[in-house]
Amino acid sequence: MANDNAALANKLGAVYQSSIKFTATPNPANNGFIEINTDNSAGIINIKDITGKTILEKVFSLQSNRIDVTSLKNGIYFIYLSYANEVSAVQKIVIAN
């Protein structure tokens, strides 16, 4: 169910959020890095473009994670946080390097 909700949110340009919360700052990202803060301590971060293609994937184990986005072109992306093989939250981010 969570994956279906996340897919629908992505198609609509909306943000899907389960009980797991996270923030991605700064947004828009204009310094080459984003900081992911979450209330969970382990999982996978996927950054996807607007077509749904995975651009970056990172396994994390800390509550705060700094991600280098200098390789991403300016535009709109979606950050997917996954725990236990299910998408738990999706957030839209703008890259403006």
Contacts in CASP RR format, 6 or more apart in sequence:
PFRMAT RR
TARGET T0000
AUTHOR 0000-0000-0000
METHOD contacts of the structure
MODEL  1
MANDNAALANKLGAVYQSSIKFTATPNPANNGFIEINTDNSAGIINIKDI
TGKTILEKVFSLQSNRIDVTSLKNGIYFIYLSYANEVSAVQKIVIAN
2 16 0 8 1.000
2 18 0 8 1.000
2 86 0 8 1.000
2 87 0 8 1.000
2 88 0 8 1.000
3 86 0 8 1.000
3 87 0 8 1.000
5 16 0 8 1.000
6 16 0 8 1.000
6 80 0 8 1.000
6 87 0 8 1.000
6 90 0 8 1.000
8 14 0 8 1.000
8 16 0 8 1.000
9 15 0 8 1.000
9 16 0 8 1.000
9 90 0 8 1.000
10 16 0 8 1.000
10 48 0 8 1.000
10 52 0 8 1.000
10 78 0 8 1.000
10 90 0 8 1.000
13 92 0 8 1.000
15 90 0 8 1.000
15 91 0 8 1.000
15 92 0 8 1.000
16 87 0 8 1.000
16 89 0 8 1.000
16 90 0 8 1.000
17 89 0 8 1.000
17 90 0 8 1.000
17 91 0 8 1.000
18 88 0 8 1.000
18 89 0 8 1.000
19 88 0 8 1.000
20 38 0 8 1.000
20 39 0 8 1.000
20 40 0 8 1.000
20 81 0 8 1.000
20 83 0 8 1.000
20 88 0 8 1.000
20 89 0 8 1.000
21 38 0 8 1.000
21 39 0 8 1.000
21 89 0 8 1.000
22 36 0 8 1.000
22 37 0 8 1.000
22 38 0 8 1.000
22 39 0 8 1.000
22 40 0 8 1.000
22 79 0 8 1.000
22 81 0 8 1.000
22 89 0 8 1.000
22 91 0 8 1.000
23 36 0 8 1.000
23 37 0 8 1.000
23 38 0 8 1.000
23 91 0 8 1.000
24 34 0 8 1.000
24 35 0 8 1.000
24 36 0 8 1.000
24 79 0 8 1.000
24 91 0 8 1.000
24 93 0 8 1.000
25 34 0 8 1.000
25 35 0 8 1.000
25 37 0 8 1.000
26 34 0 8 1.000
26 35 0 8 1.000
27 34 0 8 1.000
27 93 0 8 1.000
27 94 0 8 1.000
28 93 0 8 1.000
28 94 0 8 1.000
28 95 0 8 1.000
28 96 0 8 1.000
29 69 0 8 1.000
29 93 0 8 1.000
29 94 0 8 1.000
29 95 0 8 1.000
29 96 0 8 1.000
29 97 0 8 1.000
30 96 0 8 1.000
30 97 0 8 1.000
31 97 0 8 1.000
32 68 0 8 1.000
32 69 0 8 1.000
32 70 0 8 1.000
32 97 0 8 1.000
33 66 0 8 1.000
33 67 0 8 1.000
33 68 0 8 1.000
33 69 0 8 1.000
33 70 0 8 1.000
34 66 0 8 1.000
34 67 0 8 1.000
34 69 0 8 1.000
34 79 0 8 1.000
34 93 0 8 1.000
35 64 0 8 1.000
35 65 0 8 1.000
35 66 0 8 1.000
35 67 0 8 1.000
36 45 0 8 1.000
36 60 0 8 1.000
36 64 0 8 1.000
36 65 0 8 1.000
36 66 0 8 1.000
36 67 0 8 1.000
36 79 0 8 1.000
36 81 0 8 1.000
37 63 0 8 1.000
37 64 0 8 1.000
37 65 0 8 1.000
38 63 0 8 1.000
38 81 0 8 1.000
39 63 0 8 1.000
40 63 0 8 1.000
40 81 0 8 1.000
40 83 0 8 1.000
40 88 0 8 1.000
41 61 0 8 1.000
41 62 0 8 1.000
41 63 0 8 1.000
42 60 0 8 1.000
42 61 0 8 1.000
42 83 0 8 1.000
43 59 0 8 1.000
43 60 0 8 1.000
43 61 0 8 1.000
43 81 0 8 1.000
43 82 0 8 1.000
43 83 0 8 1.000
44 57 0 8 1.000
44 58 0 8 1.000
44 59 0 8 1.000
44 60 0 8 1.000
44 81 0 8 1.000
44 82 0 8 1.000
44 83 0 8 1.000
45 56 0 8 1.000
45 57 0 8 1.000
45 58 0 8 1.000
45 59 0 8 1.000
45 60 0 8 1.000
45 65 0 8 1.000
45 67 0 8 1.000
45 79 0 8 1.000
45 80 0 8 1.000
45 81 0 8 1.000
45 82 0 8 1.000
46 54 0 8 1.000
46 56 0 8 1.000
46 57 0 8 1.000
46 79 0 8 1.000
46 80 0 8 1.000
46 82 0 8 1.000
47 54 0 8 1.000
47 55 0 8 1.000
47 56 0 8 1.000
47 57 0 8 1.000
47 67 0 8 1.000
47 69 0 8 1.000
47 72 0 8 1.000
47 77 0 8 1.000
47 78 0 8 1.000
47 79 0 8 1.000
47 80 0 8 1.000
47 93 0 8 1.000
48 54 0 8 1.000
48 55 0 8 1.000
48 77 0 8 1.000
48 78 0 8 1.000
48 80 0 8 1.000
49 55 0 8 1.000
49 76 0 8 1.000
49 77 0 8 1.000
49 78 0 8 1.000
50 76 0 8 1.000
50 77 0 8 1.000
50 78 0 8 1.000
52 78 0 8 1.000
55 72 0 8 1.000
55 77 0 8 1.000
56 67 0 8 1.000
56 69 0 8 1.000
56 71 0 8 1.000
56 72 0 8 1.000
58 65 0 8 1.000
58 67 0 8 1.000
69 95 0 8 1.000
69 97 0 8 1.000
70 97 0 8 1.000
72 95 0 8 1.000
72 97 0 8 1.000
73 95 0 8 1.000
74 95 0 8 1.000
74 96 0 8 1.000
74 97 0 8 1.000
75 94 0 8 1.000
75 95 0 8 1.000
75 96 0 8 1.000
76 92 0 8 1.000
76 93 0 8 1.000
76 94 0 8 1.000
76 95 0 8 1.000
77 92 0 8 1.000
77 93 0 8 1.000
77 94 0 8 1.000
77 95 0 8 1.000
78 90 0 8 1.000
78 91 0 8 1.000
78 92 0 8 1.000
78 93 0 8 1.000
79 90 0 8 1.000
79 91 0 8 1.000
79 92 0 8 1.000
79 93 0 8 1.000
80 87 0 8 1.000
80 89 0 8 1.000
80 90 0 8 1.000
81 87 0 8 1.000
81 88 0 8 1.000
81 89 0 8 1.000
81 90 0 8 1.000
82 88 0 8 1.000
END
